[in-house]
Amino acid sequence: MEYLYKIGMSHPAELLILAFLAITFIQSGIDKITDWNGNVTFLKAHFSKTILKNKVPLLLGVILIFEIITGLLNVIGIVMIFIYENSFFGLLSTILAAKVLLALLLGQRIAKDYAGAMTIAVYFIIAIIGIILLE
């Protein structure tokens, strides 16, 4: 137990960022799975005046897959830091998180939802800090 405490205290920022991203992406993925129809309906309206209007279910499915993969890799990253003091999966998952956030940002910008894009920018900054710390 002392070993886990030592590791946790040696990498607090990295572990907290990975936990933050894991919660963010896993919860978002679960929300998409449990309320698929609601999400599709909302997003069809959100993108109704854009080039993405006919691609919403496909794009939502792609984002869902990447969110779940990213969240699980964040969890694996946490475990790998505790067990092996190895940040490879943490770095990989945080880079993937930043890429998913860029895709979401692009969608918000295409939809001209600038407030939504600004919110994603905050998550992106956290991911970039995680990348810097995990390098």
C-alpha positions in Angstrom: 0.0 0.0 0.0 2.9 2.3 0.8 4.2 1.7 -2.8 0.9 2.9 -4.3 0.9 6.0 -2.1 4.5 6.7 -3.2 3.6 6.4 -6.9 0.4 8.5 -6.4 2.3 11.2 -4.7 5.1 11.1 -7.4 2.7 11.7 -10.3 -0.4 13.5 -8.9 -1.0 15.9 -11.8 -0.6 13.1 -14.4 -2.9 10.8 -12.6 -5.6 13.4 -11.9 -5.6 14.5 -15.6 -5.9 10.9 -16.7 -8.7 10.4 -14.3 -10.4 13.6 -15.5 -10.2 12.5 -19.1 -11.3 8.9 -18.3 -14.4 10.2 -16.5 -15.1 12.7 -19.3 -14.8 10.3 -22.2 -16.4 7.2 -20.5 -19.4 9.2 -19.2 -19.9 10.8 -22.6 -19.7 7.4 -24.4 -22.2 5.9 -21.9 -24.5 8.9 -22.4 -24.4 8.3 -26.2 -25.2 4.6 -25.7 -28.0 5.0 -23.2 -29.7 7.9 -25.1 -28.7 7.3 -28.7 -32.0 8.5 -30.1 -32.0 11.7 -28.0 -28.4 12.5 -29.1 -29.2 11.8 -32.7 -32.3 14.0 -32.6 -30.4 16.8 -30.8 -27.4 16.7 -33.2 -29.6 16.5 -36.3 -31.1 19.8 -35.3 -27.7 21.2 -34.2 -26.2 20.4 -37.6 -29.3 21.0 -39.7 -27.8 23.9 -41.6 -24.4 22.4 -42.2 -22.7 19.9 -44.5 -22.9 17.3 -41.7 -26.7 17.2 -41.5 -27.0 13.9 -43.3 -24.0 12.2 -41.5 -25.0 12.7 -37.9 -25.7 9.0 -36.9 -22.5 7.9 -38.6 -20.3 10.6 -37.1 -21.9 10.1 -33.7 -21.0 6.4 -33.9 -17.4 7.2 -34.8 -17.1 9.7 -32.0 -18.7 7.2 -29.6 -16.2 4.5 -30.5 -13.2 6.9 -30.1 -14.6 8.3 -26.8 -14.9 4.8 -25.3 -11.4 3.7 -26.5 -9.9 7.0 -25.2 -11.5 6.6 -21.8 -10.4 3.0 -21.4 -6.9 3.9 -22.5 -6.9 6.6 -19.8 -7.8 4.0 -17.2 -5.1 1.7 -18.5 -2.7 4.6 -18.4 -3.5 5.1 -14.7 -3.0 1.4 -13.9 0.3 1.3 -15.9 1.6 4.3 -13.9 0.7 2.6 -10.6 2.0 -0.9 -11.5 5.0 -0.2 -13.8 5.6 3.6 -13.4 5.3 3.7 -17.2 3.5 6.6 -18.8 3.3 5.2 -22.4 -0.5 4.4 -22.3 -1.2 7.6 -20.4 0.6 9.6 -23.1 -1.1 7.7 -25.9 -4.5 8.1 -24.4 -4.0 11.8 -23.8 -2.9 12.4 -27.4 -6.0 10.5 -28.5 -8.1 12.6 -26.2 -6.7 15.8 -27.8 -7.5 14.4 -31.3 -11.1 13.5 -30.3 -11.5 16.9 -28.8 -10.2 18.5 -32.1 -12.9 16.5 -34.0 -15.6 17.7 -31.6 -14.2 21.3 -31.9 -14.4 21.1 -35.7 -18.0 20.0 -35.4 -18.9 22.9 -33.1 -17.2 25.4 -35.4 -19.0 24.0 -38.4 -22.3 24.3 -36.5 -21.3 27.9 -35.5 -21.7 26.9 -31.9 -19.0 29.2 -30.6 -19.9 28.8 -26.9 -19.7 25.0 -27.3 -16.4 25.3 -29.1 -15.1 27.4 -26.2 -16.0 24.7 -23.7 -14.2 22.1 -25.8 -11.1 24.4 -25.8 -11.0 24.1 -22.0 -10.9 20.3 -22.2 -8.3 20.5 -24.9 -6.0 22.7 -22.8 -6.2 20.1 -20.0 -5.3 17.3 -22.5 -2.3 19.3 -23.8 -1.1 19.9 -20.2 -1.4 16.1 -19.7 0.6 15.4 -22.8 3.4 17.8 -21.6 3.5 16.1 -18.2 3.4 12.6 -19.6 6.1 13.1 -22.2 
